[in-house]
Amino acid sequence: MIKWVKVLSTSALGAAVAFSSITTSHAAEMQTAKAETTEHVSISQAQANGIALQDCKGTVTSTEFKQESSVYVITIVTNNLEQRIVEVSASTGKVVKKQEVKLWTQNQVKESISKQYTGAIQSITFNKETHEYTLTVVDGKVEYTLTVDGLTGKVIHENKKELQLISEQKIKETIVKQYSGYVYSLEFKESASQYVAVILKDSTQYTVTLDAFTGKVVNTSQQAVKLLTRQDAKDLALATYAGKVKMVEYDQTAAIFTVKIIKDNTEYTVTIDAVSGEITHVKHDKLQPLTETAVKVLALKHQEGKVEHIELITENSITVYVVTLVSGSKQQTLKFDAYTGQECS
């Protein structure tokens, strides 16, 4: 029986031995490189961040480990809104490289946006983590919310929203809350989409311009204002309705005087603007004369005695009661306005 044996040729055998040697050698090199890399990393990411922050105060926004150079690449946004890239050796903990990338300032961003949008910038904020600015721009009836890259200054997102006109009542509520005064006047300027309000507080007049779609204050000014006195209001009312003043009241919340005047058998209620002195409203009511019983009570409060006679007459265009009182042997005559009950001389 013949046995066949497979015999490698000399060249084939040599090649196999060589391949085996190369494979073994490569594996050893890889293990050595891996061991060297592991040995080189003696600083943790947290430690590297701390080292970078000691060199540059701010907020760490990203950290990357580069294995080929065995360094941590740390990005920091400083308190002055500048971006720094710091490289820290993973083996020694030393700062091996620093690079400064300046962020756009708020003023630079505002200037750039103002060239691109015709509206007014209402607000601007900065996000340190994303290096982005967020702006609100109002152009007439449209509000834009913009996201701007802080490194390039480019608008990377735009949101557009149609605004609704704010009612006069809402504007008044906003103003009263802010100034704690009386809204003396409120005018809507359609051409400018603005409200102009005049507010009175104590002796100060505020003129406030507000955006009609956002309610934001666009402009404000103030000046001292001289209000009418009670005597001023009384004189103005009497100049128009000569009679007897029954009452003078001032409403501070509305800046108006109310004067009540009795003339003949009519009561006039006169409303006067405390700022302009203008009579804004007049109400008149017909009065009934006081009863004789009521007049007797008035007379006896003035003088003790016995009422012997009461007569209703017109004297100098004024309706009066003439009351005769007797006290012992003494007789006295009193006169009272038939409508107000005031004693007449």
FENVEN-V945315 format. One record per run of one state. SS is the DSSP state (H for helix, E for strand, L for the rest). FROM is the first residue (numbers start at 1). TO is the last residue. If there is no record, write none. Layout:
ss:SS from:FROM to:TO
ss:SS from:FROM to:TO
//
This chain:
ss:L from:1 to:9
ss:H from:10 to:40
ss:L from:41 to:44
ss:H from:45 to:55
ss:L from:56 to:57
ss:E from:58 to:66
ss:L from:67 to:70
ss:E from:71 to:78
ss:L from:79 to:81
ss:E from:82 to:89
ss:L from:90 to:94
ss:E from:95 to:102
ss:L from:103 to:105
ss:H from:106 to:116
ss:L from:117 to:119
ss:E from:120 to:127
ss:L from:128 to:131
ss:E from:132 to:139
ss:L from:140 to:141
ss:E from:142 to:149
ss:L from:150 to:154
ss:E from:155 to:162
ss:L from:163 to:167
ss:H from:168 to:179
ss:L from:180 to:181
ss:E from:182 to:189
ss:L from:190 to:193
ss:E from:194 to:201
ss:L from:202 to:203
ss:E from:204 to:211
ss:L from:212 to:216
ss:E from:217 to:224
ss:L from:225 to:229
ss:H from:230 to:240
ss:L from:241 to:243
ss:E from:244 to:251
ss:L from:252 to:255
ss:E from:256 to:263
ss:L from:264 to:265
ss:E from:266 to:273
ss:L from:274 to:278
ss:E from:279 to:286
ss:L from:287 to:291
ss:H from:292 to:302
ss:L from:303 to:305
ss:E from:306 to:315
ss:L from:316 to:317
ss:E from:318 to:327
ss:L from:328 to:329
ss:E from:330 to:337
ss:L from:338 to:342
ss:E from:343 to:344
ss:L from:345 to:345
//
